[in-house]
Amino acid sequence: MNRSSRVVVGIAAPALVVAGVVAGDWWESNRELDTLLDQMEASQQVIRAANEEMSNEIAGINRAAPTAADDQAYATAQTQAIEVSGELAASRSDAEGLLVLPWHRSTDRARDAYVDYTRSWSAYFDDAATRPLDEWTADLKALLLSIYNDWRVVEARLPETVPPMPLHDSSGRVDALLDGK
């Protein structure tokens, strides 16, 4: 190997190593975000479905003179709340267990914000599951405000996680989540 060949190899080899490290980091960043988005989409579907079902159960309750059917409707809603709270706890555990490289701070912050958001929803469902309807609805505003405030943090942090040249439709998935779809 002549001297000029060694110079080219000496320059090209480190450049290839750097390019490999950058590509690997980009790949990992996309994987982390895709995993987080999968978890978020699944738990958002659970939350939406549970809210709709519970609202349907509670909507027909006559609070002035509750009947046995009204009591049964609220008991059904409470059972649903217990189930959803358990599902959210499992989803939260999965999100907390998501391995994120230390320098991917934006993904780490978005994950933590989403964990807090699911905690607020769990508090909402736990409260619904354990309290009489009148007590629960009296505190509903505070519970929903907590959920709203946590969601605002998710809205601020999630778009920051989309890497340059996302591997999949991460931008579209983030937009859909933030639009409530």
The 8 nearest C-alpha neighbors of each residue, nearest first, counted from 0:
[[1, 4, 2, 5, 3, 6, 8, 7],
 [2, 0, 4, 3, 5, 6, 7, 8],
 [1, 3, 5, 4, 6, 0, 7, 8],
 [4, 2, 6, 5, 1, 7, 0, 8],
 [5, 3, 7, 6, 1, 2, 0, 8],
 [4, 6, 8, 2, 3, 7, 9, 1],
 [5, 7, 9, 3, 4, 8, 10, 2],
 [6, 8, 4, 10, 9, 5, 11, 3],
 [9, 7, 11, 5, 10, 6, 12, 4],
 [10, 8, 6, 7, 11, 12, 5, 13],
 [9, 11, 7, 8, 12, 13, 6, 14],
 [10, 12, 8, 14, 13, 9, 7, 15],
 [11, 13, 15, 14, 8, 10, 9, 16],
 [14, 12, 16, 15, 11, 10, 17, 9],
 [15, 13, 11, 17, 12, 16, 18, 10],
 [16, 14, 18, 12, 13, 17, 19, 11],
 [15, 17, 13, 19, 14, 18, 20, 12],
 [18, 16, 20, 14, 19, 15, 13, 21],
 [19, 17, 15, 21, 16, 20, 22, 14],
 [20, 18, 16, 22, 17, 21, 23, 15],
 [19, 21, 23, 17, 22, 18, 24, 16],
 [22, 20, 24, 18, 23, 19, 25, 17],
 [23, 21, 25, 19, 24, 20, 18, 26],
 [24, 22, 26, 20, 25, 21, 19, 27],
 [23, 25, 27, 21, 26, 22, 28, 20],
 [24, 26, 22, 28, 23, 27, 21, 29],
 [25, 27, 23, 29, 24, 28, 22, 30],
 [28, 26, 30, 24, 29, 25, 31, 23],
 [27, 29, 25, 31, 30, 26, 24, 32],
 [28, 30, 32, 26, 27, 31, 33, 166],
 [31, 29, 27, 33, 28, 32, 34, 26],
 [32, 30, 28, 34, 29, 33, 27, 35],
 [31, 33, 35, 29, 34, 30, 36, 28],
 [34, 32, 36, 30, 35, 31, 29, 37],
 [33, 35, 37, 31, 32, 36, 30, 38],
 [36, 34, 32, 38, 37, 33, 39, 31],
 [35, 37, 39, 33, 38, 34, 40, 32],
 [38, 36, 34, 40, 35, 39, 33, 41],
 [39, 37, 35, 41, 36, 40, 42, 34],
 [38, 40, 36, 42, 41, 37, 43, 35],
 [41, 39, 43, 37, 38, 42, 36, 44],
 [42, 40, 38, 44, 39, 43, 37, 45],
 [41, 43, 45, 39, 44, 40, 46, 38],
 [42, 44, 46, 40, 45, 41, 39, 47],
 [45, 43, 47, 41, 42, 46, 48, 40],
 [44, 46, 42, 48, 43, 47, 49, 41],
 [45, 47, 43, 49, 44, 48, 50, 42],
 [48, 46, 44, 50, 49, 45, 43, 51],
 [49, 47, 51, 45, 50, 46, 44, 52],
 [50, 48, 52, 46, 51, 47, 53, 45],
 [51, 49, 53, 47, 48, 52, 54, 46],
 [50, 52, 54, 48, 49, 53, 55, 47],
 [53, 51, 49, 55, 54, 50, 48, 56],
 [54, 52, 76, 56, 50, 55, 51, 49],
 [55, 53, 51, 57, 56, 52, 58, 50],
 [54, 56, 52, 58, 53, 57, 51, 59],
 [57, 55, 53, 72, 54, 58, 76, 52],
 [56, 58, 54, 60, 55, 59, 53, 73],
 [59, 57, 55, 54, 60, 56, 53, 61],
 [58, 60, 57, 61, 56, 55, 69, 72],
 [61, 59, 69, 57, 58, 62, 65, 72],
 [60, 62, 65, 63, 64, 59, 69, 66],
 [61, 63, 65, 64, 60, 133, 69, 132],
 [62, 64, 61, 65, 60, 66, 133, 69],
 [63, 65, 62, 61, 66, 60, 69, 67],
 [66, 64, 61, 62, 69, 63, 60, 70],
 [65, 67, 69, 68, 70, 64, 61, 60],
 [66, 68, 70, 69, 71, 65, 72, 73],
 [69, 67, 71, 66, 70, 72, 65, 60],
 [70, 68, 72, 66, 60, 71, 67, 65],
 [69, 71, 67, 73, 68, 72, 74, 66],
 [70, 72, 74, 68, 69, 73, 75, 67],
 [73, 71, 69, 75, 56, 74, 70, 68],
 [72, 74, 76, 70, 75, 71, 77, 57],
 [75, 73, 71, 77, 76, 72, 70, 78],
 [76, 74, 78, 72, 73, 77, 71, 79],
 [77, 75, 73, 53, 79, 74, 78, 56],
 [76, 78, 128, 80, 74, 79, 75, 127],
 [79, 77, 75, 81, 80, 76, 74, 82],
 [78, 80, 76, 82, 77, 81, 83, 75],
 [79, 81, 124, 77, 83, 78, 82, 128],
 [80, 82, 78, 84, 79, 83, 128, 77],
 [83, 81, 79, 85, 80, 84, 86, 78],
 [84, 82, 86, 80, 85, 81, 87, 79],
 [83, 85, 121, 87, 81, 86, 82, 124],
 [84, 86, 88, 82, 83, 87, 81, 89],
 [85, 87, 83, 89, 88, 84, 90, 82],
 [88, 86, 90, 84, 89, 85, 91, 83],
 [87, 89, 91, 85, 86, 90, 92, 84],
 [88, 90, 92, 86, 87, 91, 93, 85],
 [91, 89, 87, 93, 92, 88, 86, 94],
 [92, 90, 88, 94, 93, 89, 114, 87],
 [91, 93, 89, 95, 90, 94, 88, 96],
 [94, 92, 96, 90, 91, 95, 89, 97],
 [95, 93, 91, 97, 96, 92, 90, 110],
 [94, 96, 92, 93, 97, 91, 114, 110],
 [95, 97, 93, 94, 98, 92, 91, 99],
 [98, 96, 94, 95, 99, 93, 31, 35],
 [97, 99, 96, 100, 31, 95, 94, 107],
 [100, 98, 97, 101, 107, 31, 103, 106],
 [99, 101, 103, 102, 98, 104, 28, 27],
 [102, 100, 103, 99, 104, 107, 98, 106],
 [101, 103, 104, 100, 99, 105, 107, 106],
 [104, 102, 100, 101, 105, 106, 107, 99],
 [105, 103, 107, 102, 106, 108, 101, 100],
 [104, 106, 108, 160, 107, 103, 159, 109],
 [107, 105, 109, 160, 108, 104, 103, 110],
 [106, 108, 104, 110, 105, 109, 111, 99],
 [109, 107, 111, 105, 110, 106, 104, 112],
 [110, 108, 112, 106, 156, 157, 111, 107],
 [109, 111, 113, 107, 108, 112, 106, 114],
 [112, 110, 114, 108, 113, 109, 107, 115],
 [113, 111, 109, 115, 153, 114, 110, 108],
 [112, 114, 116, 110, 115, 111, 153, 109],
 [113, 115, 111, 117, 116, 112, 91, 110],
 [116, 114, 118, 112, 113, 117, 111, 119],
 [115, 117, 113, 149, 119, 118, 114, 150],
 [116, 118, 120, 114, 119, 115, 121, 113],
 [119, 117, 121, 115, 116, 120, 122, 114],
 [120, 118, 122, 116, 146, 117, 121, 123],
 [119, 121, 123, 117, 122, 118, 124, 146],
 [120, 122, 118, 84, 124, 123, 119, 125],
 [123, 121, 125, 119, 120, 124, 126, 118],
 [122, 124, 120, 126, 121, 125, 142, 127],
 [123, 125, 80, 127, 121, 126, 122, 84],
 [126, 124, 122, 128, 127, 123, 121, 129],
 [125, 127, 123, 124, 129, 128, 122, 130],
 [128, 126, 124, 125, 129, 130, 135, 77],
 [129, 127, 77, 125, 126, 80, 81, 124],
 [128, 130, 126, 127, 125, 131, 77, 135],
 [131, 129, 135, 127, 126, 128, 134, 132],
 [130, 132, 134, 133, 135, 129, 127, 128],
 [131, 133, 135, 134, 136, 130, 73, 127],
 [132, 134, 136, 135, 131, 137, 62, 130],
 [135, 133, 137, 131, 132, 136, 130, 138],
 [134, 136, 132, 137, 138, 133, 130, 127],
 [135, 137, 139, 133, 138, 134, 132, 140],
 [138, 136, 134, 135, 139, 133, 140, 132],
 [139, 137, 136, 135, 140, 141, 142, 134],
 [138, 140, 136, 142, 141, 137, 143, 135],
 [139, 141, 143, 142, 138, 144, 137, 136],
 [142, 140, 144, 143, 139, 138, 145, 146],
 [143, 141, 139, 145, 144, 140, 123, 146],
 [142, 144, 146, 140, 145, 141, 147, 139],
 [145, 143, 147, 141, 146, 142, 140, 148],
 [144, 146, 148, 142, 143, 147, 149, 141],
 [147, 145, 143, 149, 119, 144, 148, 116],
 [146, 148, 144, 150, 145, 149, 143, 151],
 [149, 147, 151, 145, 150, 146, 144, 152],
 [148, 150, 116, 146, 152, 151, 147, 145],
 [149, 151, 153, 147, 152, 148, 116, 154],
 [152, 150, 154, 148, 149, 153, 147, 155],
 [151, 153, 155, 149, 150, 154, 156, 112],
 [154, 152, 150, 156, 112, 155, 151, 157],
 [155, 153, 151, 152, 156, 157, 150, 177],
 [154, 156, 152, 153, 157, 151, 158, 159],
 [157, 155, 109, 153, 159, 154, 158, 152],
 [156, 158, 109, 159, 160, 153, 154, 155],
 [159, 157, 160, 156, 161, 173, 155, 154],
 [160, 158, 157, 156, 161, 105, 106, 155],
 [161, 159, 106, 105, 158, 157, 162, 32],
 [160, 162, 159, 158, 170, 169, 165, 163],
 [163, 161, 165, 160, 164, 29, 28, 25],
 [162, 164, 165, 161, 25, 166, 160, 29],
 [163, 165, 162, 166, 161, 167, 25, 29],
 [166, 164, 162, 167, 163, 169, 29, 161],
 [165, 167, 29, 164, 168, 169, 26, 162],
 [168, 166, 169, 165, 29, 33, 170, 164],
 [167, 169, 171, 170, 172, 165, 166, 173],
 [168, 170, 172, 167, 171, 173, 165, 161],
 [171, 169, 173, 172, 168, 174, 161, 165],
 [170, 172, 174, 168, 173, 169, 175, 176],
 [171, 173, 169, 175, 174, 170, 176, 168],
 [174, 172, 170, 176, 171, 175, 169, 177],
 [175, 173, 171, 177, 172, 176, 178, 170],
 [176, 174, 178, 172, 180, 173, 177, 171],
 [177, 175, 179, 173, 178, 174, 180, 172],
 [176, 178, 174, 179, 175, 173, 154, 180],
 [179, 177, 175, 176, 180, 174, 173, 154],
 [180, 178, 176, 177, 175, 43, 174, 47],
 [179, 175, 178, 176, 177, 174, 43, 40]]
